[in-house]
Amino acid sequence: MWEMISIKKLRLYLETTVFNYYFDENREGHEDTVRLFEAIGDGEYKAYTSEYVTLELKKAYEPKRGDMLDLLEKYNVTVLDFNEEAERLAHLYVSNNIIPARFWLDCAHIAIATVHKLDCVISYNFEHINRTKTKILVGGVNFQENYRNVMICTSKEALDYEI
């Protein structure tokens, strides 16, 4: 008799752009982002973010600031701390020319997800985070540092995840 294999829920790091896309109906990716949050609410995924994202969200103007921050509570998004291990890894991403130093916070998002062993970084930052160079080189640095790779993708790609 065949046994059912237990498949874990994907653990997703929601980068700042995801919260913006949720409320920006004119952006391609908005509907997928709303669907992703609904799937998180239904328990299909576990969502995480970081204190850096909350700080960035707090810089937005009202009423959007309050609306974006409300998503954290509504969908039970866990806010992760930034620690020394993530800081060291983020600096390695910079020193390996993956993301320029002036965009260090983008490295921090990926590093936090990596050290907390999350599965995916959901991002619509196509300039520094969600691009081929970053995906390949982060994987190489993570491998060298004995971390598993973290996937970087959009909401749609996470929703399309199949085993």
DAQUIFEN-V997292 format. One record per residue. N is the residue number from 1. SS is DSSP state (H for helix, E for strand, L for the rest). BURIAL is b if it has 16 or more other ideal C-beta (glycine too) atoms within 10 Angstrom, else e. D_CENTER is the distance of its C-alpha to the mean C-alpha in whole Angstrom. Layout:
n = {N:N}
ss = {SS:SS}
burial = {BURIAL:BURIAL}
d_center = {D_CENTER:D_CENTER}
//
This chain:
n = {1:2:3:4:5:6:7:8:9:10:11:12:13:14:15:16:17:18:19:20:21:22:23:24:25:26:27:28:29:30:31:32:33:34:35:36:37:38:39:40:41:42:43:44:45:46:47:48:49:50:51:52:53:54:55:56:57:58:59:60:61:62:63:64:65:66:67:68:69:70:71:72:73:74:75:76:77:78:79:80:81:82:83:84:85:86:87:88:89:90:91:92:93:94:95:96:97:98:99:100:101:102:103:104:105:106:107:108:109:110:111:112:113:114:115:116:117:118:119:120:121:122:123:124:125:126:127:128:129:130:131:132:133:134:135:136:137:138:139:140:141:142:143:144:145:146:147:148:149:150:151:152:153:154:155:156:157:158:159:160:161:162:163}
ss = {L:L:L:L:L:L:L:L:L:E:E:E:E:E:L:H:H:H:H:H:H:H:H:L:L:L:L:L:L:H:H:H:H:H:H:H:H:H:H:H:H:L:L:L:E:E:E:E:E:E:H:H:H:H:H:H:H:L:L:L:L:L:L:H:H:H:H:H:H:H:H:H:H:H:L:L:L:E:E:E:L:L:L:H:H:H:H:H:H:H:H:H:H:H:H:L:L:L:L:L:H:H:H:H:H:H:H:H:H:H:H:H:H:H:H:L:L:L:L:E:E:E:L:L:L:L:L:L:L:L:L:H:H:H:H:H:H:H:H:H:H:H:H:H:L:L:L:L:L:L:E:E:E:L:H:H:H:H:H:L:L:L:L}
burial = {e:e:e:e:e:e:e:e:e:b:b:b:b:b:b:b:b:b:b:b:b:b:b:e:e:e:e:e:b:b:e:b:b:e:e:b:b:e:b:b:e:e:e:e:b:b:b:b:b:b:e:b:b:b:e:b:b:e:e:b:e:e:e:e:e:e:e:b:e:e:b:b:e:e:b:e:b:e:e:b:e:b:e:e:e:b:b:e:b:b:e:b:b:b:e:e:e:b:b:e:e:e:e:e:b:b:b:b:b:b:b:b:b:b:b:b:e:b:b:b:b:b:b:b:b:e:e:b:b:b:e:e:e:b:b:e:e:b:b:e:b:b:e:e:e:e:b:e:e:b:b:b:b:b:b:e:e:b:b:e:e:e:e}
d_center = {39:35:33:29:26:24:20:18:15:12:9:6:3:4:4:8:9:8:11:13:13:14:17:18:20:21:18:18:15:16:17:15:12:15:16:12:13:16:15:13:17:19:17:16:13:11:9:8:7:9:13:12:10:13:15:14:14:18:19:19:22:24:23:20:19:20:19:15:16:18:15:14:17:18:15:15:12:12:12:11:14:14:17:19:18:14:16:18:16:14:18:19:16:18:21:21:20:17:16:19:19:19:16:15:12:10:11:11:7:7:10:9:7:10:13:12:12:9:9:6:3:4:6:9:10:13:15:13:10:10:14:16:17:14:13:16:17:14:15:19:18:16:19:21:20:20:17:15:13:9:9:7:8:9:10:13:12:11:14:16:15:19:20}
//
